[in-house]
């Protein structure tokens, strides 16, 4: 049995301000850096991690650095685990998005919003396809008893968990709380006959180790 850990980056200045980040190079707050440090200690105390993967967006890399130091591992950057590219919506406040562009609001219009692509960006359906391909590739590469930690973002983690649980895009995004610095654990059962690995959710949004 292998283990796949998915951790969300620490709090950023735009998280605190309620702004849509997308691929913006936003830095962690002091609280976010404390969350990253706590995540690093928790992972080192609770798991034997063999590989560390990180989204190449700055806030994920900043979160992965203390984890890498604690584990003595070099993070592998993978753009497939990036947050959604929100294109021209980047930087807007969430309330402003709902008021001005309700076609992108999952809570307002449901499934059509998941298919809506912002100018210069990508739809949530496209993000889901990208992330599930990344997770499948990672699961296929796992060795028996290997543990891999991925530092990523809210949408990729929610969509990955949702696929395992049989949720559609809207349910996956709206029904699964995921705090900054939170970690989810997936159990990957490898097949001896070449079939695709079987993936199960063991824990999600684990934050008990966070002190801030």
C-alpha positions in Angstrom: 0.0 0.0 0.0 1.3 3.4 -1.0 0.4 6.8 0.4 -0.3 10.1 -1.4 -0.4 13.2 0.8 -1.9 16.4 -0.6 -1.2 19.6 1.3 -2.6 23.1 0.7 -0.2 26.1 0.8 -0.2 28.4 3.8 -2.2 31.6 4.0 -1.2 34.4 1.6 -1.8 38.1 1.6 -4.5 37.6 -1.0 -6.2 34.8 1.0 -6.5 37.3 3.8 -7.9 40.0 1.5 -10.4 37.7 -0.2 -8.9 38.1 -3.7 -8.7 35.5 -6.5 -5.1 34.4 -6.9 -4.9 32.0 -9.8 -1.2 31.9 -10.9 -0.3 35.2 -9.2 3.1 35.2 -7.4 1.6 36.0 -4.0 3.7 35.5 -0.9 2.7 33.9 2.4 1.7 36.0 5.4 3.5 35.5 8.7 0.6 33.2 9.7 1.1 31.3 6.4 4.8 30.8 7.1 3.9 29.5 10.6 1.4 27.1 9.0 4.1 25.9 6.6 6.5 25.3 9.5 3.8 23.4 11.4 3.0 21.3 8.4 6.7 20.4 8.0 6.9 19.2 11.7 3.6 17.3 11.4 4.7 15.5 8.2 8.1 14.7 9.6 6.6 13.3 12.8 3.7 11.3 11.2 5.0 9.9 7.9 8.1 8.5 6.2 8.0 10.6 3.1 10.1 9.4 0.1 9.3 12.1 -2.4 8.2 15.7 -2.3 6.4 17.4 -5.2 5.3 21.0 -5.3 3.3 23.2 -7.6 5.7 25.7 -9.2 3.6 28.7 -8.1 5.4 30.8 -5.5 3.1 30.3 -2.5 3.3 26.5 -2.9 7.1 26.6 -3.2 7.3 28.8 -0.2 5.2 26.3 1.8 7.3 23.4 0.5 10.7 24.9 1.6 10.4 24.2 5.3 8.9 20.8 4.5 11.9 20.0 2.3 14.4 21.2 5.1 12.6 19.1 7.7 12.5 16.0 5.5 15.9 16.4 3.9 14.3 16.1 0.4 14.6 18.2 -2.7 11.2 19.2 -4.0 10.3 18.4 -7.6 8.3 21.2 -9.2 5.3 20.2 -11.3 3.2 22.8 -13.1 0.3 20.2 -13.4 -0.4 20.8 -9.7 -0.9 24.6 -10.2 -4.0 26.4 -9.1 -6.6 27.2 -11.7 -5.5 29.8 -14.3 -8.2 32.4 -13.7 -6.9 34.7 -16.5 -8.4 38.2 -16.5 -10.3 37.5 -13.2 -7.0 37.4 -11.3 -6.9 39.9 -8.5 -10.6 40.5 -8.2 -12.3 40.1 -4.8 -14.6 37.1 -4.6 -17.6 39.3 -3.8 -16.8 41.4 -6.8 -16.7 38.3 -9.0 -20.1 37.1 -7.8 -21.7 40.6 -8.4 -20.1 41.4 -11.8 -19.5 37.9 -13.3 -22.1 35.5 -11.9 -21.5 33.1 -14.9 -18.4 32.0 -13.0 -20.1 31.4 -9.7 -20.7 27.7 -8.9 -23.1 28.6 -6.1 -25.2 30.8 -8.4 -25.4 28.8 -11.7 -23.9 25.4 -10.9 -22.5 23.1 -13.6 -22.4 25.7 -16.4 -20.0 27.8 -14.3 -17.6 24.8 -14.1 -17.4 24.8 -17.9 -17.0 28.6 -18.2 -13.5 29.7 -19.2 -12.3 33.1 -18.2 -10.4 35.2 -20.9 -6.8 33.9 -21.0 -7.7 31.3 -18.3 -9.0 27.8 -17.9 -12.3 26.3 -16.8 -12.7 24.1 -13.7 -13.4 21.2 -16.0 -10.1 21.7 -17.7 -8.3 22.0 -14.3 -9.9 18.8 -13.2 -8.6 17.0 -16.3 -5.1 18.4 -15.8 -5.0 17.5 -12.1 -6.4 14.0 -12.5 -3.8 13.3 -15.2 -1.1 14.4 -12.8 -2.5 12.3 -10.0 -2.8 9.2 -12.2 0.8 9.6 -13.4 2.0 10.0 -9.8 -0.1 7.0 -8.6 1.2 4.9 -11.5 4.8 5.8 -10.5 4.4 4.8 -6.8 6.3 1.9 -5.4 4.8 -0.4 -2.7 4.9 1.3 0.7 6.2 4.6 -0.9 4.8 7.9 0.5 4.7 11.0 -1.7 3.7 14.5 -0.5 2.3 17.1 -3.0 2.1 20.7 -2.0 -0.6 22.3 -4.1 -3.7 24.5 -4.0 -7.4 24.5 -3.1 -9.0 23.7 -6.4 -6.6 20.9 -7.5 -6.9 19.1 -4.1 -10.7 19.5 -3.9 -11.0 18.2 -7.5 -8.7 15.2 -6.8 -10.6 14.2 -3.6 -13.9 14.7 -5.4 -13.0 12.3 -8.1 -12.1 9.6 -5.6 -15.4 10.2 -3.8 -17.5 10.3 -7.0 -18.4 14.0 -6.7 -19.1 16.2 -9.7 -17.1 19.4 -10.1 -19.6 21.6 -8.3 -19.9 19.3 -5.3 -16.1 18.8 -5.2 -15.5 22.5 -5.0 -18.3 23.5 -2.7 -18.7 20.6 -0.2 -15.2 20.0 0.9 -13.6 22.5 3.3 -9.9 22.8 2.9 -7.9 25.2 5.1 -4.6 26.8 4.4 -1.9 24.4 5.6 -4.4 21.5 5.7 -3.3 18.1 4.6 -5.2 15.2 3.1 -4.2 11.5 3.0 -5.0 9.1 0.2 -4.3 5.4 0.3 -3.1 3.9 -3.0 -3.6 0.2 -3.5 -1.2 -1.0 -6.2 -2.3 -3.8 -8.6 -0.1 -6.9 -9.2 -1.7 -7.5 -12.6 -1.2 -4.1 -14.3 -4.6 -2.6 -13.5 -4.9 1.0 -12.4 -4.2 1.6 -8.7 -7.2 1.8 -6.4 -7.3 5.1 -4.5 -9.2 5.8 -1.2 -9.5 8.9 1.0 -8.1 8.2 4.5 -8.2 11.7 6.0 -9.0 15.2 4.7 -8.4 18.7 5.8 -6.3 17.6 8.7 -5.4 20.8 10.6 -5.2 19.7 14.3 -1.4 20.3 14.2 -1.8 24.0 13.2 -1.4 26.4 16.1 -2.2 29.7 14.3 
